[in-house]
Amino acid sequence: MVQRLCESKEGSQYGQAVSHIPNLDLNENISTGLKQCECSICGKVFVHHSLLNRHILAHSGYKPYGEKQYKCEQCGKLFVSFPGVRRHRIMHSGNPAYKCTICGKAFHFLNSVERHQRTHTGEKPYKCKQCGKAFTVSGSCLIHGRTHTGEKPYECKECGKTLRFSCFKMHERTHTGERCTKCDKAFSCSTSLHDHGSIHTGERPYECKQCGKAFSCLSSLCNHRSTHTGEKPYECKQCDQAFSRLSSLHLHERIHTGEKPYD
């Protein structure tokens, strides 16, 4: 059961379907009776064709609305469409609309709470056709399937290299990011490049106030702080296991998908 906390106009659907977009995989949602549309690239599920069509464009790189021009006033994040930024704003509202009736955890979106509740029930409705392994999240099943086929569907527009999703974004930054003049390593932003420079100079400007240990990168200090606080903000969607570091979560997730990105 899912408890609806409040109604929100932000959840309304917008836009017209793009008729030429392929790969619309319809599934019946047993609990609601709604037809769902699943992205054949990443497995994300949408209730309406128009939302799936817009999502697929994000994979293709096609920008029907031009460059990202819609900005969230709260955090500055940019979006290619107005419906996209409206949906994002819900995250800042502070009033989640859905609540898990088992543990009370609140969520902004219905599909998020439904996915979360499977960690309580143990339900794994998505099964690999090759080996029978079952998954809580459809996207995990899709990624796992590529361990059988060897498929690498994400192609870099700069060099043509094809990769799995877990490596794709990191690879893109080697072309587009800020570059270190000492070792030629690339970064997605100037702040990361500046922190990286400390590795070459030996400088450690970020010091932990609790124990005095110093670090060359701010991210390393943030990760270190969790050893004092016990905070584990990165949670696995499959099993709810939490981690203090995002990199640890990514490594853990491969246990569920069976993905071996460096093979």
C-alpha positions in Angstrom: 0.0 0.0 0.0 1.1 3.6 -0.8 -0.3 6.5 1.2 -0.9 9.7 -0.8 0.0 12.6 1.4 -1.1 15.5 -0.7 -2.2 16.5 -4.2 0.3 18.4 -6.4 -0.2 20.3 -9.6 3.5 19.8 -10.3 2.8 16.1 -11.1 0.6 17.0 -14.1 1.8 15.7 -17.4 2.7 18.0 -20.3 3.6 17.8 -24.0 2.6 16.0 -27.1 3.9 12.6 -28.2 6.7 12.6 -30.8 5.4 10.1 -33.3 8.8 9.1 -34.9 10.5 8.0 -31.7 10.9 4.2 -31.7 11.2 1.5 -29.0 8.0 2.2 -26.9 7.7 -0.8 -24.7 4.2 -0.9 -23.1 3.6 -2.8 -19.9 0.5 -3.2 -17.8 0.8 -1.9 -14.3 -1.2 -4.5 -12.3 -1.7 -2.3 -9.2 -3.1 0.7 -11.0 -4.3 -0.7 -14.4 -2.3 2.0 -16.2 -0.3 1.3 -19.3 3.3 2.1 -18.7 6.0 3.0 -21.3 9.5 1.7 -20.7 12.7 3.2 -22.1 14.5 0.4 -24.0 17.9 2.1 -23.3 17.9 2.4 -19.5 14.7 0.7 -18.4 13.1 3.8 -16.8 9.3 3.6 -16.9 6.8 6.4 -17.7 3.0 6.5 -17.6 2.6 8.5 -20.8 4.2 8.3 -24.3 5.0 12.0 -24.3 7.2 11.7 -21.2 9.0 8.6 -22.6 9.6 10.4 -25.9 11.1 13.4 -24.2 13.3 11.1 -22.1 14.6 9.2 -25.1 15.7 12.4 -26.6 18.0 12.9 -23.7 19.8 9.6 -24.7 20.0 10.6 -28.4 21.5 14.1 -27.7 18.8 15.6 -29.9 17.5 18.9 -28.5 14.1 19.9 -29.9 14.0 22.9 -27.6 17.5 24.0 -28.3 20.1 24.3 -25.6 19.1 24.0 -22.0 17.3 27.3 -21.2 15.0 26.6 -18.3 16.7 27.2 -15.0 15.7 26.1 -11.5 15.7 29.2 -9.3 16.5 27.1 -6.2 19.7 25.3 -7.3 20.5 26.7 -10.8 20.2 23.4 -12.6 19.3 23.8 -16.3 16.7 21.8 -18.3 15.8 21.6 -22.0 12.0 21.9 -21.4 9.6 23.7 -19.0 7.9 20.5 -17.9 11.3 19.1 -17.0 12.1 22.0 -14.6 8.6 21.9 -13.2 9.0 18.2 -12.2 12.4 19.0 -10.8 11.0 21.8 -8.6 9.0 19.2 -6.6 12.3 18.0 -5.1 12.7 21.4 -3.5 9.1 21.7 -2.2 9.9 19.9 1.1 6.4 18.3 0.9 6.7 14.7 -0.4 3.4 13.5 -1.8 3.8 9.7 -1.1 4.6 7.8 2.0 5.6 4.2 2.6 3.0 2.6 4.8 5.6 0.1 6.1 8.4 2.4 7.4 7.0 5.8 6.9 9.7 7.1 4.5 8.3 9.8 2.3 8.8 10.3 -1.5 8.0 12.9 -4.1 7.0 10.5 -6.8 4.8 7.4 -6.9 7.2 5.2 -8.8 9.9 6.0 -6.2 7.8 4.8 -3.3 6.7 1.7 -5.2 10.3 0.8 -6.0 11.2 1.4 -2.3 8.5 -0.9 -1.0 10.0 -3.8 -2.9 12.9 -3.6 -0.4 10.4 -4.5 2.3 8.5 -7.1 0.4 11.4 -8.7 -1.4 9.5 -8.5 -4.7 11.7 -8.7 -7.8 9.4 -8.4 -10.8 12.0 -8.0 -13.5 13.7 -11.3 -14.6 16.6 -11.8 -17.0 15.5 -13.9 -19.9 18.9 -15.4 -20.3 19.7 -16.6 -16.8 16.6 -16.1 -14.8 18.2 -13.6 -12.3 15.5 -11.3 -10.9 15.7 -7.6 -10.1 13.8 -5.0 -8.1 14.4 -2.3 -10.7 13.8 -2.6 -14.4 16.9 -0.6 -15.3 19.1 -3.0 -13.3 17.7 -5.9 -15.3 18.4 -4.1 -18.5 22.0 -3.3 -17.6 22.5 -6.9 -16.4 21.3 -8.2 -19.7 24.2 -6.6 -21.5 26.6 -8.8 -19.5 25.2 -11.6 -21.7 25.1 -9.8 -25.0 28.3 -7.7 -24.6 26.3 -4.7 -25.8 27.8 -1.2 -25.3 25.0 1.1 -26.5 26.5 4.5 -25.4 28.6 6.0 -28.2 30.9 9.0 -27.6 30.3 11.7 -30.2 33.8 12.9 -30.0 35.8 9.7 -30.6 33.2 7.1 -31.5 34.1 4.8 -28.7 31.2 2.7 -27.4 30.8 2.1 -23.7 28.5 0.8 -21.0 26.5 3.4 -19.0 28.6 3.2 -15.9 31.7 4.4 -17.8 30.1 6.7 -20.4 29.7 9.9 -18.5 33.2 9.6 -17.0 34.6 9.1 -20.5 32.8 12.1 -22.0 34.6 14.4 -19.5 38.0 13.4 -21.0 37.0 15.4 -24.1 34.9 18.2 -22.6 36.4 18.8 -19.1 39.1 21.1 -17.7 42.6 19.6 -18.3 45.6 19.5 -16.0 48.8 20.9 -17.6 50.9 18.5 -15.5 49.4 15.1 -16.3 46.8 15.9 -18.9 44.0 14.5 -16.8 40.5 16.0 -17.6 37.9 17.2 -15.2 34.3 18.3 -15.5 34.8 21.6 -13.7 37.5 24.1 -12.7 37.0 23.4 -9.0 37.9 19.7 -9.5 40.9 20.7 -11.5 42.1 23.1 -8.8 41.7 20.4 -6.1 43.6 17.9 -8.4 46.5 20.4 -8.7 47.2 19.8 -5.0 48.3 16.3 -5.8 51.2 17.6 -7.8 52.1 20.4 -5.3 51.6 18.3 -2.2 49.3 21.0 -0.7 46.6 19.8 1.6 44.3 22.8 2.3 41.3 20.9 3.6 41.5 20.0 7.2 39.1 18.0 9.4 38.1 20.1 12.4 37.5 17.0 14.5 40.8 15.1 14.1 43.1 17.5 12.2 43.7 15.2 9.3 44.3 17.2 6.0 43.3 16.4 2.5 44.2 17.7 -1.0 40.6 17.6 -2.2 37.4 18.9 -0.7 35.6 15.7 -1.8 38.1 13.6 0.2 37.4 15.7 3.3 33.7 15.3 2.9 34.1 11.5 2.6 36.3 11.5 5.6 33.8 13.4 7.8 31.4 10.5 7.5 33.8 8.4 9.5 33.1 10.7 12.5 29.3 11.2 11.9 28.4 7.7 10.7 26.4 9.3 8.0 25.6 7.2 4.9 23.7 9.3 2.4 24.1 7.0 -0.6 21.4 4.3 -0.7 21.1 1.3 -3.0 17.7 1.2 -4.7 17.9 -2.6 -4.9 18.5 -3.5 -1.3 18.5 -0.3 0.7 22.1 -0.8 1.9 23.7 2.6 2.5 27.2 3.9 1.9 29.2 6.9 3.0 30.8 7.3 -0.4 29.1 7.5 -3.8 32.0 5.4 -5.4 31.3 2.6 -2.9 27.6 2.6 -3.9 28.5 2.3 -7.6 30.8 -0.6 -6.8 28.1 -2.3 -4.7 25.4 -1.8 -7.5 27.4 -4.1 -9.8 26.7 -7.0 -7.4 23.1 -6.7 -8.4 23.6 -6.1 -12.1 26.6 -8.3 -12.7 28.1 -5.6 -14.8 31.8 -5.7 -15.4 32.5 -2.3 -17.1 36.2 -2.9 -17.7 35.9 -6.3 -19.4 
